[in-house]
Amino acid sequence: MVWQLRKCVKCNMYTLHKDTCPVCGGAVKLPHPAKFSPDDKYLKYRMAAKRGQEA
């Protein structure tokens, strides 16, 4: 059930619909963060992009 849950980006309501929010008709996305890995190969690139620099 965890991966079926979606959150509307427009009204912040949770739903099980995969396409649009049944309340407001807005787009939905997965509300869960990406899995954490201590062996992240791309960490320095993401941190540089977050700071607005190139690696």
C-alpha positions, 0 to 999 in steps of 0.5 A, a space after each residue: 500500500 505504501 507505493 500506491 499512495 499519491 499526493 496532490 501537488 496543488 491541494 496537498 490531499 492524499 489519494 490512491 488515484 495514479 493520474 489526477 487528484 479526485 478533489 481538485 484535478 491537479 497532478 499527483 506525485 509520490 510523497 516518499 523520498 528516495 532511498 538513502 545509500 551511504 555509497 551514493 556515487 553522485 553525492 558530490 554532483 547533487 551537492 554542487 548542483 544544489 549550491 549552484 556550482 559545477 563539479 
